[in-house]
């Protein structure tokens, strides 16, 4: 049923409910007056049913309204914000079903207090206009909430990977051959893989691949490493084996047309990561690593290299496995992009499990704390590059205590060049809250070789004096102190 018909049903139901309550009628009373059953009236008010034309005059008369008033799309002043929200299509685009919520229930909640909730809705809509929030940004936020709700672990996808491995007789050992996955794509799913397919499109060279659905062509960026090729093949196999219909045709989501497209993209990524890094052997590798009495960066990288995984694949798998099988469910993941020329840092991916942790993206154009290992390691990588040293990946651990809180995190960071994008570097960080579970599981947690640093959120919000890494003055702190002085003076005056 179309969005407009859904809008009409909901709007009609809201009017019926408002008029019924205004007349002080119960469902039974309205049923008697309108000759419609209680259950039918209940369905109408919930926006699930729209009465047939011959039923509307009797219902309108029972409610003390005209037929035209009841079927009109106009609303009273108190209900106007609800109508504005429905017409904006905002609610219809919400992936409410993923969270077990019915759209009609949301509207019912709004309708129960239309003046107060309506004002709140109006504020939200105005804020969204002021901040120019885009639909795709909302979709990505909804996806992140969905992943966080499930601790980023999905048994049905793990089982699908297992079925795929059996169906196509994949070897038990890893790494997987990119050519093997390519052969499956071509022979079993009818793909045509073009290894240098983006060479004639310089404007697309920042992408890793483009899928042309009409011809089932997969155009690859010729700059991809072996594992990047293999990962792209794994994603395409995920789309096909999981029968994911709505999809983006680019390796990265440039925009999200609908939420299902964003969700399916995430599922295909999960499939490819789990295919390349099987769950059970990876768990055993992590157990052995966490039992080491000392932090060994090379051993950490060794697990990643065993599966020939990229840092992003490796860390994605960590966020799947650590909460479910190690009890480390209070963690965050951040990916930073660094432009050495402008010395700017940008978070382009993040995930928070169990709660919102301190280090996270902000839209305030403030400067992230340069004491974060995610940033300091990127600067060290750039320094090595300026010295003419080729560096593929570097790794560092840091215990980060957030000033003014009791929160401390063990942060494990890998930094590398951002291939295939030139003149950029990228770091990925997983931060594990320093609670009893983490300390008991990780034998090297107290290793004195691990750097310990007092950190903060942004320079603008940090009161630490004489900070060598400061990138901006503490303007937020200064404004807060100025406000305190104003309040103190007013109190002294008795004003």
Beta strands, then each sheet from edge to edge (+ up, - down):
strand 1: 192-194
strand 2: 209-212
strand 3: 217-220
strand 4: 331-339
strand 5: 344-353
strand 6: 393-402
strand 7: 408-417
strand 8: 425-433
strand 9: 451-455
sheet 1: 1+ 3+ 2-
sheet 2: 5+ 4- 8+ 7- 6+ 9+
end
